[in-house]
Amino acid sequence: MRKRTLGKNGPVVGALGLGAMGMTSGAYGVSDRAESIATVHAALDAGVTLIDTSDHYGSGLNEMLLAEALRGRPRDGYQLSVKFGALTGPGGGFNGQDNRPVAVKNLLIHSMNRLGVDHIDVYRPARLDPAVPIEETVGAIKEMIDAGYVRHVGLSEVDAETIRRAHAVHPIADLQIEYSLISRAVEDEVLPTLRELGIGLTAYGVLSRGLISGHWNPAAEAPGDHRGRMPRFQGANAEHNLALVEALRRIAEAKGCTVAQLAIAWVAERGVDIVPVVGARTRKRLSEALPALDLELTADDLARIERAVPRGAARGDRYPSAFMSGLGVGN
């Protein structure tokens, strides 16, 4: 697999990242632990090195699963991107964010223990904490870098101003933010700021939680699947958005690829400073995603895609309204 560098100061990683959120039961229904571990192994064997998780996923169970999957693998053969600070309520849902310096250090040691590692490659707050200046949070991570427990500072879902403030404290390796054919607000101010400062972008949601994968079927949605609460997956919005997927399917068929491969390739084509992160829960979905890196999109292909799914074509916000206010950019 080809490599990409997360900004001027970040690690060299495989050109495709693996998101582990769906590998523990919860947001996407019940997961298969054995298949999740096999998928991590298959990803590493294929050259994927960047694995993204959070202390919020499964209230730490996600990190413990990764510890099992990574056991025996050379530590220099993969990079762990860990989001921290998202608080979990008794029901398992998001319950705020804690980015205080004391929390940064406390949460870090718990993540390292669950993952079974002596350092984290990229450590980032999952969201902004309105009660804590970003300078204080990044300053605390910098202390952990100086102590040898963290290699790089990352950010997640913040705006251009916050990126500048954080970068002034310590060089930022990358920003993790949603970026896909139907989520392009990052192109306005955030992406130009990243490129000005030499910061990479790890793009999650490249398939919009499966909406533009070509596989999502509302009738087959698992009980408890959080997509049922997402505006883009609801009612008339879903019908409209699935029509966009069918337009992409026609382009993909002419190109000899799948809809998912087309959507991943589109994100990868936006720049060598961007690493798409796919949330594959099975080896089947991973094996579909991997060839997207070799898919060449011509100027004509890109123009056809733009006509089929112009910016702003999707209906519905990417998160429920209560969560949108905490994000750095819109849709």
N, C-alpha and C positions, 0 to 999 in steps of 0.2 A: 504494500500500500504506500502511496505517496505520502509525504510528510508536509505539514504546515506548521508555522511558528506562531504562537499566540503573542502577537505584537513584537515590539523591539526587545522587550525584556522577559518575555515568557518562555515556557518550555516548547521544545519541538515535539509535536504529537502527530499521530496518524490523522489523515485528512478527514476521517469520519469519527465522531465520538459516539459513545454509548451512554444513553440515559437509563438509569436503573430504577426510576420511580415506580414503574408498573410491575416490578419484579416481586414486590411484597403486596399481599392482599390489602385492598382498600379502595383507592381511587378508581381503579378499573375492574373492580370485582375480585374474585378469588384468583390467585396466581398459583402456578405450579412450581414449587421450589426446585425440584430436580431439573426441570426444563430451564428455569431461570439461570441456574448455575451452569448448565450445559451451554446456554447462550453466551454467557460471559466467556467461557472457555473458547467457544467458536470465534467470538469477536477478537480475542487476543491472538488466536492462531492465524486470523486473517490480517493482522497488522493494526487493528484498533488498539490504541494505547490510552486514550483519554476516557475515563469512566466518571460519570457525574452522579452524585448522590446528595443526600441532605440528612441532617440529624432529625428532621421532621418526618421523613418518609417512614411510615410504619413505626413511628416513635422510637427509632433506633434499630428496628429489626432489619431495615434495608442495609444498613452498614454491617450488621452481623452476617447477613447473607453474603455480602461481598467478601467479607473476611474468609468465609468458607470457600467461596469460589476462587479467591486469589491465593489461597494457602499453597505454598510450594512454588509459586511463580516468582521469578527474579524481581526484586523490588524496583530495579531500574528498567523493567520492561513495561511499566504502565504508570500513568499519572492519575492521581485521585483529585477530582474537583469536588469540594464539599461545601455545601451551603449550610449556614448556621443561623440560629436565633429565632426561627419560626416556632411560636409557642403552640402547643397542642392541648385542646380541651379534652374532658373525659370522654366525649363521643368521638374523638379522633380528628376533629376539624381544626382549622386554623383559628388561633385565639390571640393574635397579636404578634409583635416582634420585639425581641430584646437584644439590642446591639451595644449595651454598656460594655466598657472595657473589661470589667470583672466577669461579665457573662462570656465575652469572647474567649477568655482564657479557660474558664470553667468548661464551656461547651467543647472546646478543642480537645482537652484531655479525655473527655468521655468519647468523642468521635474516634480518637486514635486508639483507645482501648477496644472499642467495638470493632474497629477495622483491623486491629492487630498490627498496626504499623507505628513507626517511631517519628513519622512526619507526614504532613499533608502537602501535596504539591501546589494546589491552588485553593485558598480558603477565602470564602466570600459570604457576606451577609445575604440571607435569602431575599430580604426586602429592606427598604429603609425603615428605620425606627424614628418616628417624628420627634421623639423626646431626646434623641442623642445625635449631636452633630456628626456628620460622616467623618470629620477629621479625627474625632476621638476614637471611633471604631477602627479606622485604618491605622491610626497610631498604635492601637493595641495589637493589631495583626503584625505591624512592623516589629514590635517588641518580640513577638513570637518567631519572626524571621531571624532576628538577631540571636535568639536563643536556640535556633536550629530546629524548631518544631514545624515551621511552615517555610515553603520555598517561594511562593508568589502570592500577591494580593489580587483577588478578583472582585468584581461587582456583579450585581444582578438587578435587572429591571429598574434602572435609575435614569434620570434625564442628563442632558449635556452639562448643565451647570454643576450637578453633583459629581459627574465624572471629573471635571476640571478641579474641583475642590479636593477630591480624593487623591488625584494624581499629583497634586502639589505637596501632599504629605509623604507619599511613597509611590514609585512607579507602579502603575496598574498593568497587569498582564493582559487581562481580557474582561470584557463585559459579557455576561450571559443574559440574553434577552430573546423574546419570541420574534422570529423572523421567518416569514413564509410568503408564498404567492398571495395569500389573503390577509397577511399581517405585515404591513410595510411602513408603518409610521416611523420606524427606526431610520428610514432613509432621509428624513427631513433635517434633523439637527444632530442626532446621536451618531450615526455612521460617519458623517464628515468630521465630527469632533474626535472620534476614535482614530481616524486616519491622520488627522493633524497631530495628535499626541503619540502616535505609534502604539496604539492599543488594539489587541485582537478582539474578535467577536466570536463567541460560541453561540450558535443559533439553536435554540430549542423550539419545539413546536413546528418543525419544518413541514410536518404533515397535518398541522393544526389538530393535534390529538386524534389523528386518524380520519378526520373529516375529509381531507383531500387525498387520502391514501388509495381510494378506489375500492376499499374493502368495507367501509363502515355501513352498517345496515341498522336503522333505528329499531327494527323489529327484533333484532338479535342482541340488543343491548342487555348486558348482565345486570342483575339486581344490585343496587348500590353504586353503579357506575356514575362517577361524578359528572360525566358529560351531560347527563340529563338536566343538570342545573346550569349549563352553559348556554347563553342566549343563541349562539350559532347553531346549536343542536336541537333547538326547540321549534316545533310547529312549522309555520310558513317560512321562517328563516331557514330551517333545515331543508325544506323542499327547494327553496331558491338556491341554496348553496350546493346541494347535490346536483342541480342542473349545471352548475359551473364545473363540477367534477366530470360530468358526462362530456362537456366540451373539451376538457383536458384529455379525456379518454380517447377521443377521436384523434387528437394530436399524437398521443402516446402510441396508439396503434399504428399510425402512419410512420412513426419513428422506430417501431419495433421494440418498444419498451413498455413498462407498466406505468400507470398513473403515479404511483409512489416514486418510482425511479425518476420520472420526469420532474416531479416537485422537488426532490432532493437535489437533483442535478442543477435545477434553476438556482437554488440557494448557493450551492458550491460555486457556481459560475459567477456569482456577484463579486468575488474577489478572493485572492489567495490568503487574505487575512481573516477569512471566515471559515469556521469549522462547524459544519452541520452536526447536530447531536440527535441521533434517532433513538426513540424509546422502544426498541425492539424487545419484546418479552419472550420471543421464541426464536429458535434457529431458523425457522421458515421465514419469518419476517426479516431477520438479519440477512439471510442469504438473498432476499429480494433487494435489500437496501444497498449492499456492497457494490454491485455493478453500476450503480448510479454515478460513482466517481469516475468511471470510464466513459460515460455518456457525453458525447460532444454536442453541444447545442450551437447551431449556426445562427447567423443573424436572422435568417428567415424563420428558424424555429422560435427564436426569442420574440420576433414580431408576431407570430401566430399565437404564442402563449399570451402575449400582452393583449391582443385583440380578444382572445377568449375569456381572459380573466384580468381585466384592467384593474389598476389599483382602486380600492374602494368598492369593488364589485360584490364582495361578501356582505351578507346581512347579519346583524347581531354583533354585540361586543364579544371580545375574546374571553372575558371573565364576567361573572355576575356583577351588577352595578356596585355592590358593596365593596368589591375588591378593586375595581378600576381606579378609584381615587388614590390607591397606594402604589400605582405603577408609574414609571417614569415617562412612558409614552402611551398613546392610545392604541387604536387598531391599525 
